[in-house]
Amino acid sequence: MKSENNFKHVFIINNNIVLFITKLIIDKYKIHEDNILIVSLRNTKTDIIKGKLINIRSFHILEKIFSKLFSLSLFGILLKRKLEKLNNKFFLYTPWDTDEAVEIQNSKYCSGFSYIEEGQASYFDLPEYIFCKTGNNKKKRFRERQKILLNKTYDSDHPIFVKYYNNVSKNYFCISKNAFPAIDINKKIILDNFQNIKNSYKPRLINTKNIGIFCSSRRIRGNKLEGTLYSLVKHLPENSALKLHPSMYQNNSYIKKILILLEKFNRTDIFVCDSETIIEAEMLFEKKKLIGPLTSLIKYAEIFGSSFKQINIY
């Protein structure tokens, strides 16, 4: 890691496991908060780390038009420009080559980048692809990904798009040696000392043993929210907690609908976790029994000494 006083470290954080590992990276390399820049996606709360939040207003409709016309990420371009205005060299940490990350990697101020384990996708057999820093290749990759997203079915688990990790990356940060199975072991940095997480995270689910894990919003077809939720709730013991997918915390209407449905099911005993609840961190404090569909938490329950009961809900 770079040690210059003005060298910046940019973290793209899109879910709680990425936040969890980001905390481990910052502590391991003793990165000062003045040199930390945080890009929070999906409204991910980042309270357990200190740094400067980089906020970019999102224009959803304009972004869709822009992407169709130019095959580029408007959000990524605006983000790159904001970082470049700081006139500082920086190192990027990203879960994978998101559209935003690819734009930032092409910045003249970006001196390198590494990947952070983010969950289920990090355990797929995805080898590195050859990175080409030209506009045409960037646009081609963008079009390929958009086409695949349009054709992706609600119940698909394995990615058809394979350009997740490119060969110019420096390292892969993970908490399990089994993450990034197609990547050279010499590029992996395994972080398995979780004490600083326990010191900085305040658990919210002490004495709550059973936790239902809900699926992402893309899994729910049409008006099937009620049936999908009930398929999970009927397996939950009394006084369980319910953790929603990060995509649902972006939309307050989802949370309101779920609370209404829990009342309809006569299951107001179920506590809906807030977005700041990190299940991986909760399992450091006491063993949990997780219940839900296929998810990366199956692996994390095993790592942290808890259990996972897999059920089909969609």
Helices and strands as residue ranges (DSSP letters): E 8-13, H 16-29, G 33-35, E 36-40, E 52-53, H 60-70, H 74-84, E 90-94, H 99-105, E 110-116, G 120-123, H 135-151, E 172-174, G 185-187, E 188-190, H 195-200, E 210-213, G 217-219, H 225-233, E 241-243, G 246-248, H 252-264, E 271-272, H 279-285, E 289-292, H 297-303, E 307-310
